[in-house]
Amino acid sequence: MAKARAQFHLRVLKGNVRAIGPGKIALLEAIRDTGSISAAARKLRMSYRRAWVLVNDLNRCISKTVVEAAPGGKHGGGATLSPTGRKLIVLYRDVERKALRHTSSATRALLGLLAK
């Protein structure tokens, strides 16, 4: 049987729209790692269209551009994270770490209630 563990997933809403969440952060990390929206989509097993929609949502919800895409063509295309995109990942992951650290005793108690 697998060992129980807790994960914290932050969602930031702008009105009723999910502006930032675990899926969008994972996509940004995959774009950072692969240099491409399509490669990031494949890595995360999502359609290119879905990845593009998420990137577009982020670029509309965040005050500055998050992903800068170069169109394909003779020299290929690609995508890079802007400084804002890189900062978004760092801040999001920092909030996750701090939340788990500051709730460690309650988290251990919660995990202790799980069936063995």
Legacy VTK file of the C-alpha trace (Angstrom):
# vtk DataFile Version 3.0
C-alpha trace
ASCII
DATASET POLYDATA
POINTS 116 float
0.000 0.000 0.000
1.270 3.468 -0.854
2.375 5.820 1.905
-0.076 8.663 2.524
1.066 12.219 1.971
-0.543 15.612 1.672
-0.309 18.020 -1.235
-1.451 21.587 -1.278
-2.960 22.969 -4.480
-3.623 26.676 -4.509
-6.205 28.164 -6.858
-6.327 31.907 -7.405
-9.630 33.210 -8.715
-10.238 36.452 -10.553
-13.965 36.847 -10.164
-15.264 33.381 -11.039
-12.349 32.604 -13.365
-9.516 30.327 -12.256
-6.621 32.664 -12.953
-3.858 30.506 -11.470
-3.918 26.887 -10.397
-1.885 23.689 -10.317
-2.551 22.779 -13.954
-1.485 26.153 -15.302
1.647 26.135 -13.144
2.503 22.607 -14.338
2.052 23.816 -17.922
4.364 26.780 -17.329
6.978 24.450 -15.850
6.662 22.145 -18.865
7.021 25.096 -21.271
10.092 26.218 -19.332
11.555 22.714 -19.557
10.707 22.006 -23.211
10.792 25.446 -24.845
7.535 24.738 -26.640
3.812 24.834 -25.970
3.215 21.755 -28.129
6.020 19.769 -26.438
4.725 20.862 -23.040
1.226 19.709 -24.002
2.571 16.304 -25.072
4.561 16.017 -21.841
1.395 16.685 -19.822
-0.776 14.530 -22.116
-3.095 17.340 -23.097
-4.080 18.650 -26.476
-2.169 21.542 -27.987
-5.431 23.475 -28.135
-6.023 23.001 -24.400
-2.467 24.113 -23.617
-2.854 27.148 -25.865
-6.156 28.088 -24.183
-4.515 27.861 -20.737
-1.567 29.997 -21.863
-3.968 32.522 -23.367
-5.966 32.596 -20.105
-2.794 33.250 -18.124
-1.658 35.992 -20.477
-5.061 37.675 -20.103
-5.355 37.260 -16.306
-1.840 38.301 -15.307
-0.801 41.957 -15.528
2.191 41.186 -17.788
2.826 38.566 -20.457
3.632 35.158 -18.968
4.506 33.117 -22.070
6.148 34.562 -25.145
5.556 32.379 -28.194
7.439 32.556 -31.470
5.434 31.356 -34.474
6.589 28.238 -36.297
8.004 28.318 -39.754
11.397 27.918 -41.350
13.271 28.089 -38.041
10.609 26.325 -36.004
8.798 28.126 -33.269
8.974 27.874 -29.596
7.893 29.463 -26.395
9.704 30.922 -23.447
8.576 32.180 -20.100
8.825 35.867 -19.490
10.332 37.086 -16.216
6.741 37.336 -14.949
6.096 33.702 -15.908
9.203 32.546 -14.068
8.258 34.644 -11.036
4.735 33.198 -11.086
6.102 29.643 -10.751
8.466 30.613 -7.917
5.761 32.436 -5.953
3.183 29.687 -6.447
5.551 26.912 -5.328
6.681 29.064 -2.366
3.080 29.451 -1.174
2.602 25.663 -1.462
5.743 24.930 0.579
4.871 27.483 3.258
1.289 26.243 3.540
2.458 22.671 4.108
5.129 23.745 6.560
2.748 25.889 8.624
0.069 23.201 8.720
2.396 20.267 9.382
0.902 19.203 12.738
-2.680 19.377 11.464
-1.610 17.576 8.291
0.021 14.759 10.284
-3.160 14.432 12.386
-5.292 14.338 9.243
-3.070 11.676 7.658
-3.253 9.710 10.915
-7.011 9.322 10.409
-6.531 7.395 7.171
-7.097 3.653 7.190
-3.886 1.685 7.469
LINES 1 117
116 0 1 2 3 4 5 6 7 8 9 10 11 12 13 14 15 16 17 18 19 20 21 22 23 24 25 26 27 28 29 30 31 32 33 34 35 36 37 38 39 40 41 42 43 44 45 46 47 48 49 50 51 52 53 54 55 56 57 58 59 60 61 62 63 64 65 66 67 68 69 70 71 72 73 74 75 76 77 78 79 80 81 82 83 84 85 86 87 88 89 90 91 92 93 94 95 96 97 98 99 100 101 102 103 104 105 106 107 108 109 110 111 112 113 114 115
